[in-house]
Amino acid sequence: MLKKIGYGVILWVIPYVTAIPLLPLMRSDLLFFKAIMVVEGLITGAILAVLYFLRVQKDFLREGIVLGITWMIVNWILDYVALLPFTKMSLARYFMEIGIEYIGMAVLTVAIGYVLQKKLQ
């Protein structure tokens, strides 16, 4: 479980840190800024998912579900602690604009787990 949480933290840190130099873009073109963040998150998530699943030997679908849920929760917690105070965004607004995007991480890991499970049956 530590590896799942650790990868979840890495998945959050990389876009968060790289967003800092892009803050002027956030003010001038919010949609472009968000698009960059989504793409960066997907690339980072895909790389981390591949690295994670290379070490999984069985129960791929279960691992994908647990990994995706873990990553969502880790990212929500880190956003709550570090992003929401900075943006002064309400929790409801956060989930409508940012938090909902983390569901995509779970979809990615569940899909990988599902395919691996089917291929090895």
C-alpha positions in Angstrom: 0.0 0.0 0.0 3.0 2.3 0.6 4.0 2.1 -3.0 0.4 3.0 -4.1 0.4 6.0 -1.8 3.9 7.0 -2.8 3.1 6.9 -6.5 -0.1 8.9 -5.8 2.0 11.6 -4.1 4.4 11.7 -7.1 1.4 11.9 -9.4 0.2 15.0 -7.5 3.6 16.6 -7.0 4.8 16.7 -10.6 1.8 18.7 -12.0 1.7 20.9 -8.9 5.3 21.8 -9.1 5.3 22.3 -12.9 2.1 24.5 -12.6 4.0 27.1 -10.6 6.0 28.6 -13.5 2.7 28.5 -15.6 0.7 30.6 -13.1 0.8 33.6 -15.5 -0.8 31.4 -18.1 -3.5 30.5 -15.6 -4.4 34.1 -15.4 -4.2 34.9 -19.1 -5.7 31.7 -20.6 -7.3 29.4 -18.0 -8.6 26.8 -20.4 -5.1 26.3 -22.0 -3.6 26.1 -18.5 -6.1 23.4 -17.5 -5.6 21.5 -20.7 -1.8 21.4 -20.1 -2.4 20.2 -16.5 -4.8 17.4 -17.6 -2.4 16.2 -20.3 0.6 16.3 -17.9 -1.4 14.4 -15.3 -2.4 11.8 -17.8 1.2 11.3 -19.0 2.5 11.1 -15.5 -0.4 8.8 -14.4 0.2 6.5 -17.4 3.9 6.2 -16.7 3.4 5.5 -13.0 0.6 3.0 -13.7 3.0 1.1 -16.1 5.7 1.1 -13.5 3.3 -0.1 -10.9 1.8 -2.9 -13.0 5.2 -4.2 -14.1 5.6 -5.5 -10.5 2.1 -6.9 -10.1 1.9 -10.7 -10.5 -1.8 -11.5 -9.9 -5.2 -10.0 -9.2 -4.7 -7.3 -11.8 -8.2 -6.0 -11.8 -8.3 -5.7 -8.0 -5.0 -4.0 -8.0 -6.2 -1.5 -10.7 -9.3 -0.7 -8.6 -7.4 -0.3 -5.4 -4.6 1.8 -7.1 -7.1 4.1 -8.8 -9.1 4.7 -5.6 -5.9 5.3 -3.6 -4.6 7.8 -6.1 -7.9 9.7 -6.2 -8.0 9.9 -2.4 -4.3 10.9 -2.1 -4.8 13.6 -4.7 -8.0 14.9 -3.2 -6.3 15.1 0.3 -3.2 16.9 -1.1 -5.4 19.3 -3.1 -7.4 20.0 0.1 -4.3 20.8 2.1 -2.2 22.6 -0.5 -4.4 23.8 -3.4 -7.7 24.9 -1.8 -6.2 27.3 0.6 -4.2 28.9 -2.2 -7.1 29.2 -4.6 -9.8 30.0 -1.9 -12.1 27.8 -4.0 -15.1 26.2 -2.3 -15.1 22.5 -2.0 -18.1 22.2 -4.3 -16.4 24.3 -7.0 -13.2 22.4 -6.5 -14.9 19.1 -7.3 -16.7 20.6 -10.3 -13.5 22.1 -11.8 -10.6 19.9 -10.6 -11.6 17.1 -8.3 -13.7 15.3 -10.8 -10.7 15.0 -13.1 -9.1 12.5 -10.7 -11.7 10.0 -11.6 -9.8 9.6 -14.8 -6.9 8.2 -12.9 -9.1 5.4 -11.6 -10.5 4.7 -15.0 -7.0 4.3 -16.4 -5.7 2.0 -13.7 -8.9 -0.1 -13.7 -8.7 -0.4 -17.5 -5.1 -1.6 -17.3 -5.9 -4.1 -14.6 -8.9 -5.4 -16.6 -6.9 -5.9 -19.8 -4.1 -7.7 -17.9 -6.6 -9.9 -16.1 -8.3 -10.9 -19.3 -5.0 -11.5 -21.2 -3.8 -13.8 -18.5 -6.9 -15.9 -18.1 
